[in-house]
Amino acid sequence: MEESVSFPRPMKRKPIPPRGPKKGARPPTDVVLFAPIGSNPAHLVSLVWALHERRGLRVRAARLVAFAAGQRYLDEELLAPRAGLALLHGELDRTVLPRRQVRVRVPVGAEGAPLEDDADERDAEAFYDAALAEARAAIVEAGDKPVVFALIGGSRRTLTVATTLIAQYLARPQDHLVDVRYAPKHAADLAGRFFFPTQPDQTPLRLGRSQQVRPAEVVVDAVDVPIPRIGGLLADHVGSYRGMLERGQAAIDAASMPTLVFDLRAEWPIGTIVWPNRKPDELRVSLPVLLSLAALALAHQRGQTCLRAARATDGPEDHPFVELVGRFGFFGMSKHRVIAAFSSPRSSRASSTAAGELDRSLNKLRSDMCKAVRRLCAKHALPASAFVPVTERRRAGAEIVWTQRLPCRSEVLLP
């Protein structure tokens, strides 16, 4: 008689029930998500789940920018039936990122083909221009609701940098720059296998050679990344990524540059470098250079054109340089000699020995002034182009005149 052998019944895995809203919990805040996305769309599902479960933010729409390969992975691992988005809807509900609200843009290159990567400089510029446009569209679509700028570019670090810079330029006070974090961190590399901890498929995930974890044991969180928001510094609309970088850098430079202040109220002129975030420094230059810089600043303050050595069409007595020389004087110049030099035509000046000497003195003064300003910029680690006086050639009627202006911010204190 054969002995019967009984086998234990296989244990049935208890399905994880969909998680509904907790009693007494506030309804989630609706947001619009923007992200340049890499080759692993699972990060998008993980982030949407974490925003809803950890932060109380419900993603109602997403604007994604992807390369051609990224779009293929999105179709296979996110948008296909029973893929990541379907799992997310089964866990939460279909109001969280409806499929029809997932908009994917694949930029095209110069030849009209979808971009495969951003290795080429022109392709990179086309991709980031498209990303900037989609970020603007996300803000328009969101209205007063927050926009989440998502850092889900994966191993493609250029996407992380571009998303961060675009957020710095466009983000409003209510918007967020968010990174998705995993613990253990290797769970982020399991493309197509791990989406969120409460997914129905709890098959153990192999991390490395020996470590295994169940999806329920993985911690996923959405972490805010603090950034400076410089959009208010850029008054004009910028249409390209390159223009955004250039205009943003110029605005930062202008905001961090000091102001040259010339105090002409005392018997002896005083120059000061006034910094936006530290104690002022004394402007240590010679008296001729100090008065020359003060004359340029005074001309700008009065809305005048500061002539180099051409005749003053508005009257030599009104010229800032003449005014300051007449008041303080330097290297033996008398006021009437300076007035004569500024008020006579160039041809007559050239034939006059005295005027020629004065002209040479003025040329040397301008050279000394530029050298002194360059040394000053080197000492304080400032860009020389922002402080060295700029010489420009202009036409005044039938005559060509040379003018100078001070490119930095300046102020003159008068008695």
Buried (B, 14 or more C-beta within 10 A) or exposed (E): EEEEEEEEEEEEEEEBEEEEEEEEEEEBBBBBBBBBBBBBBBBBBBBBBBBBBEBEBBBBBBBBBBBBBBBBBBEEBBBEEEBBBBBBBBBBBEEBBBEEBBBBBBBBBEEEEEBBBBEBEEBBBBBBBBBBBBBBBBBEBBEEBBBBBBBBBBEBEBBBEBBBBBBBBBBEEEBBBBBBBBEBEBBBBBBBBBBBBBBEEBEEBEBEEEEEBEBEBBEBBBBEBEBEBBBEBBEEEBEBBEBBBEBBEEBEEEEEBBBBBBBBEEEEBBBBBBBEEEEEBEBEBBBBBBBBBBBBBBBBBEEBBBBBBBBBBEEBEEBBBBBBBBEBBBEEBEBEBBBBBBBBEBEEBEEBEEBEEBBEBBEEBBEBBBEBBBEBBEEEEBEEEBBBBEEEEEEEEEEEBEBBBBBBBBBBBEE
